[in-house]
């Protein structure tokens, strides 16, 4: 299992995933779990995922229109690549989504799209996301997102326990708080 914190610490709450990964890096986790802070190195994350993990937990600030600090878990699928992130483009007068392939700033959907290009399978990918209050330039998390870090750490621990080999349990990949 790979737990990957992603985000840009220079954009306020976008540093959420990095902060959670930092806390988890010192936690007592099973030896089959790897925790890594990928920051804005989405390309590095894509190559590491291509090595093959049964389950990956991405931790990221992801706006969904909820109250700032809302933490949620969702399962991502390869077919979701390109949405909800990306940039609009035009093709024959119709709008389409073009994933952003910036090796230092790839969103989770672009990482999954990159895996498709590499011919790799990401396995099961869960996103532990948090609604940001602000992703404007500046360091430090807003108060509601800083409080949400502990909740995200608890949720990741729960997901790891649920995936424990031999337990016969599967991690819950739906729902919000």
Backbone as CSV, one residue per row, in Angstrom:
resi,resn,N_x,N_y,N_z,CA_x,CA_y,CA_z,C_x,C_y,C_z
1,UNK,0.853,-1.174,0.000,0.000,0.000,0.000,0.894,1.231,0.000
2,UNK,0.484,2.195,-0.819,1.174,3.478,-0.864,0.223,4.553,-0.358
3,UNK,0.702,5.366,0.569,-0.027,6.549,1.021,0.754,7.735,0.494
4,UNK,0.123,8.508,-0.395,0.798,9.586,-1.101,0.171,10.932,-0.767
5,UNK,0.925,11.774,-0.093,0.475,13.136,0.159,0.885,14.004,-1.015
6,UNK,-0.061,14.745,-1.571,0.237,15.614,-2.704,-0.268,17.021,-2.416
7,UNK,0.352,17.986,-3.061,-0.081,19.368,-2.919,1.090,20.319,-2.879
8,UNK,0.774,21.600,-2.946,1.776,22.659,-2.992,1.713,23.466,-1.697
9,UNK,2.742,23.345,-0.872,2.754,24.037,0.417,2.796,25.554,0.278
10,UNK,3.092,26.059,-0.900,3.147,27.503,-1.132,1.802,28.079,-1.565
11,UNK,0.765,27.220,-1.581,-0.577,27.661,-1.962,-1.585,27.359,-0.848
12,UNK,-1.264,27.786,0.352,-2.180,27.669,1.488,-2.661,26.261,1.722
13,UNK,-3.972,26.066,1.657,-4.584,24.777,1.970,-4.228,23.673,0.986
14,UNK,-3.629,24.010,-0.140,-3.197,22.969,-1.073,-2.121,22.100,-0.442
15,UNK,-1.501,22.569,0.642,-0.490,21.790,1.349,-1.063,20.740,2.282
16,UNK,-2.384,20.559,2.289,-3.054,19.591,3.171,-2.454,18.187,3.056
17,UNK,-2.343,17.662,1.850,-1.839,16.303,1.659,-0.416,16.135,2.144
18,UNK,0.391,17.159,1.955,1.780,17.132,2.410,1.824,17.082,3.936
19,UNK,0.986,17.870,4.590,0.929,17.888,6.054,0.480,16.534,6.603
20,UNK,-0.545,15.952,6.003,-1.027,14.644,6.458,0.065,13.589,6.269
21,UNK,0.745,13.602,5.127,1.824,12.637,4.882,2.941,12.802,5.906
22,UNK,3.248,14.043,6.264,4.273,14.290,7.276,3.901,13.678,8.614
23,UNK,2.650,13.802,8.999,2.193,13.208,10.268,2.221,11.686,10.201
24,UNK,1.809,11.137,9.058,1.766,9.679,8.911,3.158,9.066,8.809
25,UNK,4.129,9.837,8.334,5.490,9.323,8.172,6.100,8.917,9.513
26,UNK,5.637,9.514,10.604,6.164,9.186,11.927,5.225,8.252,12.700
27,UNK,4.144,7.829,12.066,3.155,6.967,12.726,3.601,5.513,12.699
28,UNK,3.043,4.743,13.594,3.317,3.317,13.660,2.387,2.604,12.678
29,UNK,2.892,2.352,11.481,2.115,1.689,10.427,2.774,0.358,10.087
30,UNK,2.013,-0.591,9.553,2.594,-1.887,9.177,3.716,-1.712,8.146
31,UNK,4.617,-2.689,8.096,5.761,-2.590,7.179,5.363,-2.716,5.717
32,UNK,4.136,-3.138,5.408,3.673,-3.233,4.023,3.068,-1.918,3.530
33,UNK,3.151,-0.876,4.359,2.637,0.444,3.998,3.811,1.396,3.807
34,UNK,3.798,2.087,2.695,4.815,3.108,2.410,4.123,4.472,2.399
35,UNK,4.659,5.437,3.141,4.142,6.807,3.163,5.148,7.689,2.451
36,UNK,4.656,8.541,1.546,5.553,9.436,0.816,4.897,10.789,0.605
37,UNK,5.694,11.822,0.710,5.282,13.199,0.414,5.726,13.479,-1.013
38,UNK,4.771,13.541,-1.934,5.094,13.816,-3.331,5.003,15.299,-3.650
39,UNK,4.429,16.082,-2.751,4.317,17.510,-2.999,3.714,17.768,-4.364
40,UNK,4.469,18.415,-5.226,4.015,18.717,-6.581,4.668,17.811,-7.619
41,UNK,5.250,16.709,-7.182,5.957,15.796,-8.095,5.034,14.697,-8.610
42,UNK,4.022,15.087,-9.349,3.052,14.133,-9.872,3.656,13.107,-10.810
43,UNK,4.641,13.501,-11.577,5.277,12.558,-12.499,5.995,11.456,-11.721
44,UNK,6.675,11.837,-10.646,7.345,10.858,-9.779,6.305,9.893,-9.197
45,UNK,5.168,10.426,-8.769,4.091,9.593,-8.243,3.597,8.613,-9.308
46,UNK,3.416,9.084,-10.521,2.944,8.207,-11.598,3.919,7.048,-11.827
47,UNK,5.209,7.341,-11.850,6.198,6.276,-12.061,6.226,5.306,-10.888
48,UNK,6.101,5.823,-9.650,6.064,4.930,-8.497,4.819,4.045,-8.534
49,UNK,3.673,4.605,-8.907,2.446,3.804,-9.005,2.578,2.725,-10.072
50,UNK,3.310,3.012,-11.128,3.497,2.043,-12.206,4.260,0.804,-11.738
51,UNK,4.987,0.930,-10.617,5.698,-0.222,-10.067,4.745,-1.257,-9.498
52,UNK,3.522,-0.829,-9.204,2.493,-1.768,-8.773,2.228,-1.762,-7.279
53,UNK,1.117,-1.193,-6.907,0.618,-1.237,-5.532,-0.795,-1.785,-5.599
54,UNK,-1.140,-2.617,-4.641,-2.501,-3.139,-4.599,-3.491,-2.014,-4.299
55,UNK,-3.112,-1.148,-3.350,-3.959,-0.022,-2.968,-3.097,1.210,-2.786
56,UNK,-3.602,2.331,-3.263,-2.957,3.620,-3.046,-3.975,4.551,-2.412
57,UNK,-3.532,5.271,-1.398,-4.361,6.296,-0.778,-3.713,7.638,-1.091
58,UNK,-4.381,8.426,-1.931,-3.924,9.778,-2.225,-4.554,10.715,-1.204
59,UNK,-3.770,11.637,-0.681,-4.281,12.625,0.266,-4.039,13.988,-0.359
60,UNK,-5.127,14.745,-0.548,-5.019,16.000,-1.291,-6.151,16.943,-0.907
61,UNK,-5.901,18.228,-1.042,-6.959,19.233,-0.933,-7.688,19.235,-2.270
62,UNK,-8.981,18.990,-2.208,-9.752,18.872,-3.436,-11.079,19.593,-3.278
63,UNK,-11.261,20.711,-3.991,-12.508,21.464,-3.851,-13.706,20.734,-4.461
64,UNK,-14.759,20.633,-3.658,-16.006,20.017,-4.116,-17.208,20.884,-3.787
65,UNK,-16.963,22.043,-3.189,-18.055,22.940,-2.852,-18.614,22.742,-1.454
66,UNK,-17.943,21.928,-0.637,-18.384,21.704,0.736,-17.813,22.787,1.655
67,UNK,-18.157,22.684,2.927,-17.630,23.596,3.932,-16.116,23.360,4.079
68,UNK,-15.291,24.428,4.131,-13.845,24.239,4.311,-13.549,23.344,5.520
69,UNK,-12.651,22.406,5.319,-12.281,21.460,6.361,-13.046,20.152,6.289
70,UNK,-14.021,20.047,5.382,-14.765,18.792,5.218,-13.836,17.736,4.624
71,UNK,-13.750,16.603,5.296,-12.902,15.502,4.840,-13.805,14.411,4.285
72,UNK,-13.387,13.822,3.180,-14.177,12.778,2.543,-13.252,11.734,1.953
73,UNK,-13.832,10.571,1.683,-13.095,9.473,1.059,-13.875,9.067,-0.177
74,UNK,-13.160,8.916,-1.273,-13.807,8.419,-2.482,-12.836,7.524,-3.241
75,UNK,-13.410,6.582,-3.972,-12.587,5.690,-4.781,-12.490,6.272,-6.183
76,UNK,-11.266,6.368,-6.683,-11.034,6.897,-8.019,-10.866,5.736,-8.986
77,UNK,-11.338,5.944,-10.190,-11.196,4.926,-11.222,-10.508,5.544,-12.415
78,UNK,-9.837,4.714,-13.194,-9.099,5.207,-14.359,-9.999,5.996,-15.293
79,UNK,-11.254,5.626,-15.399,-12.183,6.325,-16.274,-12.474,7.744,-15.832
80,UNK,-12.075,8.097,-14.595,-12.294,9.444,-14.094,-11.172,10.387,-14.517
81,UNK,-10.135,9.869,-15.125,-9.033,10.731,-15.539,-9.557,11.831,-16.448
82,UNK,-9.139,13.048,-16.172,-9.595,14.186,-16.952,-10.723,14.931,-16.281
83,UNK,-11.388,14.356,-15.314,-12.447,15.052,-14.592,-12.316,14.681,-13.125
84,UNK,-12.448,15.589,-12.242,-12.964,16.936,-12.380,-11.908,17.980,-12.681
85,UNK,-10.640,17.584,-12.757,-9.601,18.563,-13.007,-9.224,18.561,-14.479
86,UNK,-8.466,19.522,-14.895,-8.041,19.612,-16.274,-8.313,21.009,-16.776
87,UNK,-8.093,21.241,-18.012,-8.398,22.564,-18.555,-9.259,22.396,-19.782
88,UNK,-10.169,23.310,-19.995,-11.041,23.186,-21.156,-10.268,23.432,-22.439
89,UNK,-10.649,22.725,-23.466,-10.061,22.932,-24.779,-11.174,22.917,-25.802
90,UNK,-10.831,23.181,-27.015,-11.854,23.174,-28.060,-11.448,22.180,-29.116
91,UNK,-12.410,21.417,-29.540,-12.163,20.460,-30.608,-13.417,20.438,-31.465
92,UNK,-13.318,20.958,-32.657,-14.480,20.974,-33.538,-15.628,21.780,-32.954
93,UNK,-15.301,22.830,-32.176,-16.328,23.671,-31.600,-16.950,23.105,-30.339
94,UNK,-16.549,21.893,-29.937,-17.100,21.283,-28.728,-16.053,21.338,-27.629
95,UNK,-16.501,21.580,-26.417,-15.573,21.622,-25.279,-15.140,20.211,-24.925
96,UNK,-13.932,20.071,-24.489,-13.437,18.800,-23.989,-12.441,19.089,-22.883
97,UNK,-12.038,18.090,-22.159,-11.076,18.265,-21.076,-9.743,17.711,-21.524
98,UNK,-8.697,18.493,-21.339,-7.344,18.075,-21.659,-6.597,17.962,-20.336
99,UNK,-6.174,16.748,-19.936,-5.436,16.634,-18.687,-4.160,17.468,-18.736
100,UNK,-3.778,18.025,-17.609,-2.571,18.821,-17.516,-1.394,17.903,-17.223
101,UNK,-0.435,17.810,-18.139,0.739,16.984,-17.912,1.916,17.876,-17.610
102,UNK,1.954,18.345,-16.385,3.055,19.142,-15.868,3.719,18.264,-14.829
103,UNK,4.947,17.834,-15.077,5.625,16.899,-14.197,5.746,17.345,-12.763
104,UNK,5.567,18.630,-12.492,5.691,19.128,-11.124,4.368,19.614,-10.566
105,UNK,3.271,19.384,-11.221,2.007,19.881,-10.702,0.812,19.084,-11.177
106,UNK,0.964,17.778,-11.310,-0.120,16.963,-11.834,-1.139,16.667,-10.748
107,UNK,-2.411,16.910,-11.054,-3.501,16.554,-10.161,-3.688,15.043,-10.213
108,UNK,-4.406,14.454,-9.223,-4.581,12.995,-9.223,-5.147,12.434,-10.526
109,UNK,-6.069,13.139,-11.173,-6.634,12.633,-12.427,-5.585,12.572,-13.522
110,UNK,-4.682,13.539,-13.546,-3.622,13.537,-14.555,-2.616,12.431,-14.271
111,UNK,-2.371,12.132,-12.994,-1.485,11.023,-12.636,-2.079,9.716,-13.141
112,UNK,-3.388,9.523,-12.947,-4.036,8.295,-13.435,-4.003,8.224,-14.960
113,UNK,-4.176,9.368,-15.612,-4.098,9.398,-17.077,-2.684,9.042,-17.538
114,UNK,-1.677,9.517,-16.815,-0.287,9.202,-17.148,-0.038,7.703,-17.013
115,UNK,-0.631,7.077,-16.007,-0.492,5.630,-15.852,-1.073,4.899,-17.060
116,UNK,-2.202,5.399,-17.554,-2.781,4.810,-18.764,-1.787,4.886,-19.917
117,UNK,-1.126,6.042,-20.058,-0.132,6.204,-21.127,1.055,5.265,-20.942
118,UNK,1.404,4.993,-19.679,2.524,4.093,-19.388,2.124,2.627,-19.511
119,UNK,0.825,2.371,-19.697,0.344,0.999,-19.777,0.359,0.306,-18.427
120,UNK,0.243,1.081,-17.354,0.300,0.525,-16.004,-1.079,0.570,-15.356
121,UNK,-1.246,-0.271,-14.356,-2.496,-0.330,-13.603,-2.231,0.189,-12.203
122,UNK,-2.999,1.168,-11.779,-2.806,1.771,-10.462,-3.356,0.909,-9.340
123,UNK,-4.104,-0.139,-9.650,-4.741,-0.898,-8.592,-5.894,-0.088,-8.024
124,UNK,-6.214,-0.308,-6.773,-7.294,0.434,-6.122,-6.740,1.774,-5.652
125,UNK,-7.415,2.861,-6.007,-6.964,4.202,-5.624,-8.072,4.890,-4.842
126,UNK,-7.756,5.230,-3.598,-8.676,5.974,-2.745,-8.148,7.387,-2.588
127,UNK,-9.046,8.330,-2.512,-8.673,9.721,-2.273,-9.247,10.141,-0.937
128,UNK,-8.367,10.577,-0.036,-8.801,11.223,1.192,-8.625,12.706,0.910
129,UNK,-9.740,13.363,0.675,-9.713,14.755,0.269,-10.223,15.675,1.355
130,UNK,-9.852,16.921,1.227,-10.305,17.944,2.164,-10.687,19.189,1.381
131,UNK,-11.820,19.753,1.748,-12.280,20.998,1.123,-11.396,22.149,1.608
132,UNK,-10.693,22.810,0.692,-9.843,23.932,1.107,-10.659,25.206,1.329
133,UNK,-10.138,26.066,2.191,-10.725,27.406,2.355,-10.082,28.352,1.361
134,UNK,-8.766,28.190,1.150,-8.048,29.069,0.232,-6.824,28.366,-0.328
135,UNK,-6.625,28.514,-1.626,-5.403,28.017,-2.269,-4.649,29.181,-2.906
136,UNK,-4.819,30.343,-2.298,-4.081,31.528,-2.743,-2.628,31.391,-2.308
137,UNK,-1.698,32.068,-2.991,-0.293,32.000,-2.590,-0.108,32.374,-1.116
138,UNK,0.694,31.580,-0.444,0.998,31.786,0.968,1.194,30.445,1.645
139,UNK,1.960,30.453,2.709,2.243,29.208,3.425,1.341,29.084,4.643
140,UNK,1.026,27.861,4.988,0.220,27.575,6.161,-1.209,27.233,5.792
141,UNK,-1.784,26.332,6.583,-3.155,25.898,6.365,-4.113,26.829,7.092
142,UNK,-5.299,27.000,6.540,-6.345,27.762,7.222,-6.765,26.979,8.469
143,UNK,-7.430,27.641,9.387,-7.841,26.995,10.646,-8.692,25.742,10.418
144,UNK,-9.750,25.789,9.568,-10.556,24.569,9.418,-9.798,23.416,8.756
145,UNK,-8.887,23.717,7.865,-8.127,22.656,7.204,-7.059,22.106,8.142
146,UNK,-6.465,22.958,8.962,-5.492,22.484,9.953,-6.149,21.512,10.933
147,UNK,-7.379,21.804,11.352,-8.121,20.905,12.244,-8.415,19.589,11.524
148,UNK,-8.690,19.655,10.224,-9.042,18.465,9.446,-7.876,17.505,9.268
149,UNK,-6.650,17.967,9.469,-5.484,17.092,9.305,-5.590,15.887,10.231
150,UNK,-5.936,16.106,11.502,-6.052,14.990,12.449,-7.141,14.012,12.044
151,UNK,-8.260,14.525,11.545,-9.327,13.645,11.080,-8.846,12.803,9.904
152,UNK,-8.110,13.417,8.982,-7.595,12.676,7.820,-6.600,11.598,8.259
153,UNK,-5.760,11.918,9.224,-4.808,10.926,9.740,-5.579,9.742,10.326
154,UNK,-6.626,10.013,11.100,-7.446,8.946,11.683,-8.100,8.103,10.586
155,UNK,-8.626,8.756,9.567,-9.279,8.044,8.462,-8.285,7.147,7.737
156,UNK,-7.087,7.652,7.472,-6.073,6.835,6.795,-5.711,5.627,7.656
157,UNK,-5.554,5.818,8.961,-5.284,4.677,9.854,-6.413,3.649,9.754
158,UNK,-7.655,4.120,9.724,-8.800,3.212,9.592,-8.753,2.445,8.271
159,UNK,-8.391,3.136,7.187,-8.301,2.483,5.878,-7.187,1.445,5.856
160,UNK,-6.076,1.749,6.512,-4.968,0.785,6.587,-5.411,-0.443,7.377
161,UNK,-6.042,-0.232,8.528,-6.521,-1.372,9.331,-7.516,-2.213,8.541
162,UNK,-8.392,-1.570,7.785,-9.392,-2.296,7.002,-8.758,-3.108,5.876
163,UNK,-7.591,-2.696,5.425,-6.910,-3.402,4.343,-5.899,-4.425,4.850
164,UNK,-5.814,-4.556,6.157,-4.861,-5.496,6.768,-5.013,-6.879,6.143
165,UNK,-3.926,-7.447,5.615,-4.018,-8.787,5.023,-4.555,-9.798,6.027
166,UNK,-5.462,-10.620,5.552,-6.007,-11.672,6.389,-7.215,-11.274,7.213
167,UNK,-7.637,-10.015,7.144,-8.796,-9.610,7.937,-10.098,-9.909,7.221
168,UNK,-10.034,-10.038,5.879,-11.241,-10.292,5.112,-12.130,-9.071,4.990
169,UNK,-11.636,-7.924,5.437,-12.418,-6.688,5.349,-11.891,-5.858,4.194
170,UNK,-12.780,-5.011,3.637,-12.369,-4.062,2.618,-12.571,-2.672,3.148
171,UNK,-11.714,-1.755,2.737,-11.846,-0.370,3.166,-13.081,0.264,2.560
172,UNK,-13.763,1.039,3.349,-14.920,1.778,2.861,-14.410,2.903,1.988
173,UNK,-14.961,2.997,0.786,-14.494,4.009,-0.157,-15.590,4.991,-0.513
174,UNK,-16.625,5.025,0.284,-17.715,5.939,-0.018,-17.939,6.857,1.162
175,UNK,-18.645,7.917,0.885,-19.111,8.749,1.973,-18.252,9.960,2.192
176,UNK,-18.649,10.702,3.160,-17.964,11.938,3.507,-17.326,11.803,4.856
177,UNK,-17.743,12.616,5.764,-17.119,12.686,7.085,-17.204,11.389,7.768
